[in-house]
Each structure stands twice: as structure tokens, then as C-alpha cells.
Amino acid sequence: MTLFRFRHAAELLGVRDDTVRRPALTVLAAIAALLTGCGSSSGGGAASSSPSAAAASSSALAAASSSSALSGDLTVLAAASLTGSFTQLGKQFEAAHPGTRITFGFGASSTLATQITAGAPADVFASASARSMDQVVAAKAAADPQTFAKNVMEIAVPPANPANITQLSDLARSGVKVVLCAEAVPCGSTARTVFANAKIIVKPVSDEADVKATLSKVTLGEADAGVVYVTDVLAAGNKVKGITIPADVNASTSYPIAALTASKNGELAKAFVDYVLSADGATALTQAGFAKP
């Protein structure tokens, strides 16, 4: 670079003449870099980012996206009353994350909790009671459960209602065949809380393993009535008739969910838990009849 061109460039940048005479390598380097950069981008010269650099950047982004993509199998153990809503949520989750597959195991929360603490392989637990979740947490099989829904009880009778059940006190009548969940099961303990609140004594003809088995007795005509969750009456459609329990004596149960510490795919387990807690999860649960926590 000639002294004239150097001084001219310096004047454009507002550099004093005495600075130009001074052998400051940093000033020379700065001006030379500026002129070089301008020359490479003017007059239709090469672009500041070459095609190869752009391709490398694109490849890096694709690799990052691929590494963060969810994949693999997931086993979710959930309360029987979640069968319909969680089956739907599972399909939606798989559609949103191709390469994932969810297997559900539905049953009584108390039974599932015992299986988990005994070492049954699973990734997520969704319980119909805080007590069953507390059992799993106490065994250090899960941590930080979050409540995502609640449910209340309702009387289910056959469509023809042969025993003419119209109110809660009718369940205490002699000769009325009432079926309940077993007392250790959340739907069974919650139903008995309802009876205690109403100050009535109901003697069931059978105690069933979970809410689905209880409802089945009613739909098959083997019982005059059953006390189940409002969501189960809704899911049964015209197979049963629901009779509302007054709010002042009704009882509710909460539904907590947590990823299990023994999960072999912790990232996927957390993603499913987050999905249940999301707006999409809340929508599906509300449509199924669950109340917000």
C-alpha cells in the first residue's frame, strides 16, 4: 500500500496525520483489514459467507436437531380411570414425535405403586391418588410428582335403572346390589368417604380390583348401582346412566404424575410428563371429564 493510499484511507477514518506517521502496527492492521473486507464484497466480488461455510453451518444445525430428537420406547403405568384420556394423549404424543412408541399399563393405583416399588420396569407413573404416589416417592422410585387433574364420584346404574335409584341414600336400601372398588383402591376409598360424608352405611355385594371392573359389573347388569368416577360414567356413554352426587357430600381425588428414577429413557419420560401437563394435555383431560387441579 502506498503512503498516499494509506493517508487517504486514514483520512476517511478520521485518523490524525501524526498517527499515520507513527509505526503503529495495530492501526495499519485495522485499516488493511477494512480495505480488504470492502474489496471482497464490492463490485460483485465473493460473498462474505462462502457456500461451503453455509453448508457446514446447515449440517451443524441438522446434527443438533437430530441429536435432540426424541425416540425410543416408553412404558407408562397409569390409573385405570385414565385409560381413555391417556390412550388419546399417547397417540397425539407419538404423532408429534415420530420414532417414539408408548406402551400403557392401566390398573389400580395402589397395585401399580406396589409393582413399581418391587422393581417393575417402567418409565412414568400416573396415579389416581397422592397416597399411592407418596409410596413410590418414599421408595425413591420417583421424585417431584406434579398434580395434573382431579376427579369426583358419581353413581352409575344400568340404563333401565331396575332398582329405581334416584339419590345417594337409595344405595343404603335393603336389597339394592351395590358394587364398589376395593377399599385400598383410590376409587374405593373415595366412595367410602362419600358415604361417611352423607352419614349412610352401604354394604357392597362385591369389591372390585379397579374402577373399570366396578363399572363392568353395572354394564353387564350384575349390579343395581356402582360408585365410580364421573369420567368413567361419561366414557361409558349410553351403557350406563349417571346420577349426580350432591357437592356437599361428594369427594374428590387428585392425580399426580412423575417420571420414574429407574427409567432407561429419562429424556423421553420427562417429555411425556411435560406433555400431560401442557395445554394439549389439559384439553384432552377436560374433554374426558376431569377437573383442573
N, C-alpha and C positions, 0 to 999 in steps of 0.2 A: 504494500500500500504506500503511495507517495505521500509526502508531507502535506501537500495541498489537499488531497482527498481526506486525509486524516483530520486536518484542521476544519475542513468543510463539514465533515461528519460531526466533529466535536461541537461546532457552532450550532448545528441543528439540535444537538442535545443540550445546549446551554453550558458546555464545559469551557472554563476560562482559558485564555491563551497560555497563562503561566502553568496551568495544569497540563496543557498539551506538551509543553517543553519538558515537563518533569517525566523521567523514565518510570512512570507508574504502570507496572505490568497489569494491575487489575483494571485500570481504565482502558488500556489497549485491548485487553481480552473482552471487556464488556462491549466495546464498540464493534470489534471484529465479529463477535457473536451476533450482534444485532444486524450488521450488514449481511452476514452470511444467511441469517434466517430470512431477511427480506428478499434476498436474491433467490432463495429456493422456492418462495411462494408467489413471486411476481412473474408476469409475462408468460403465464401458462406453464410454469415450472412444475416440479413434482409436488404432490400433496404433502402436508405436514405429517400425515399418518399413512404409511405405505400399506398396500393391500395385504402384505404378509403380516404386518403388525395387527391390522384389523382382524385378520383370520385367526391369529393367535389369541387375541382378546375374546373373540367369539367362542373359540374352543374352550377357553378357560371358564367362561360363563356356563357353557353347556355341561362341562365337567362338574362344576359346582352344583348346578341344578340336579344333575344325575345323582351326585353323592348325597343330596338332601332328600331325594325322593323316598317316599315310604313304600315298603314292600315287605312281603312275608306273611306268615300265618299268625292269627291271634285267637286265643281261647278266652271267651268271656263267660263267666258264671254269674247268672242273674236270677233274681226272684221270679217265681212263676208268673206273677201278675204283670211282669214286664215283657212277656212273650211277644205280644203283638207289636208294641211300640219299638222294642229293641230289634226285632226282626226287620222292621222297616228301616230303622236307623242304620243297621248293618249293611243293608243293600245300598243305601244312599252313600255310606262311607266308602264302600268298595267301588262304587261308580266314580266317586271323586278321587280315589287313589287306586288306579289300575295297578295290578300286581300285588294287591292285598287280599287276604281271604279270612273271614271271621267265622269261627265256629262257636255256637252258643250252647250252654248247658243251663237249662232252666229247672228250678226246683224250689223247695222251701229254703228260705234264707238261713235258718238255723242248721239245716242239713249241709248246705253248701259251705257254711263257715267251718263246720266240723271237718269237712273234706279238705278244705284249704289248709287248716292248721295241721292236718295229718299228712300234708305233703302232696296233695293232688296237683298235678301240673296245670297251671292256668296263668293268665296274664292280667285280667281285670275282674274285680268283684263289684257287683251292684246289688245292694241289699234292700230289703223292704223294712228294715228296722235298724236303728242305731245300735241296739244291743248286739245283734249278730256281727255288725261291722266292728264294734268295740272288741269282740272276741278275737277277730282276725288281727286287729292292730296290736292288742295285748301280746299276741304271739309273735309280733314283729314280722308278720307276713304281709303287712300293708302299712302305709303311713299317709297322713294328711288327707283323709277322706273328705269329700265335699258333698253336701246335700243338693240334689238336683230336682226333687219333686216330693209331693206328699199326696196321700190318698185317704179317702174316708170310706166308711162302711155303708152297705145298702142291703136290703132284703131281696133275695131272688126267689121267685116262685114260678111254677110251670105256667105256661100261657093261659091255661084254663082255670088255674088257681082253685083246685078242688077243695082245699081246706078253708077257702074264703078268708085268706089272710089280708087284712087291711091296715093293720098297725103293728107296732113293735110288741105290744103286750099280748097279741094273739099267739106269739111264739111260746108263751108260757102256758097255753091252754093244754089240758089233758088230751092225749090222743094225737096231737099235732106232731108230725115227724119232722124234726129239725136236724139238719146236718151242719157241722162246723169243721173248721180246720182244727187240728190238734192244738192243744193249749200252748205247746212250746213253739209253735209256728207263729210268725207275726200276725197273720190274718186271724188266727185262733185267739191269741191273747188280746188283740184289739177288739174282737167281737165280744169277748167276756168283759172288757172294760165298758162297752156299751150297755151290757146287761146290768152291771154294777151301777152305772150312772142312772139307769132307769129304775133301779131297785126291783128287778124282776129275776126270777130263777128259771133258767131254760136248761132242760136236760136233753142233750143231743142223742139221736139214735146211733150216730157214728161220728168219730173224729177222723178226719181225712189228712193225708200227708201234706197237701198244699191246697191253694185256692182253686186251682184248675180241677182237682179231683173232687172238691166240695161242690163246685158248680156242675160238674158232670152228673152227680147224683140227682140234682134238681132237673136237669135237661132230660135225663132218662126216666123221670117220673118215679124215682126211688125215694124221694123225699118231698114233703109238702113245702119246705122252705129251706133256704140256706142263707147264712150271713157272710157276704163276700165283699170285695171292694167294688166301688161304683164303676171303676174302669172295666171290671170283668162283666158286669151286667151290660154295659154299653157294647163290649166286644161280642157278647153272645147274641146280640140282635133280637130277632123275634123268637128265639129259642126259650127265652125266659121273660118274665115281667118283673120290673123293678118296683120296689116300694120304698120310698124315701124314709130315712130315719131322721127324726127331728134334730136340728143342730144342737139344741141344748143338752142332749144326751149322747149324741154321736161322738165317735172317737176317730182320731187320725193316726197315721204312721208316716214317718219320714223315710226317704230313700237316699242313702249315701252311696257314693261310688269312689273307687280308688284303684290305682294300678298296683299290682302285687309285686313285692320285692323280689320274688323268685322268677319273674318274667324273663324269658330269653330274648324278648324284643321290647325293651323298655321304651324306646322312642315311639314305636307303634302303639304300645299300650297307653302312653301319655296322650298321644294324638286322638285316640278313640275317646278317652275320658274328656278331653277338651271339646270334642265334637258333641258329646252328650250335654255338656254344659253350655254349648253355643246357642245362638238364636235358632238355628235349624233344629237342634235337639229339643229346645223348649217348645217349638211349634208342633213337632210330632207328638210330644208328650201331652200337650194341651188338647190336641185333637183326639187323643186316646182317652181323655177324661181326667188326666192327672192335674192337680193344682200346683201352682208355683210354690217353691219352698218358703 
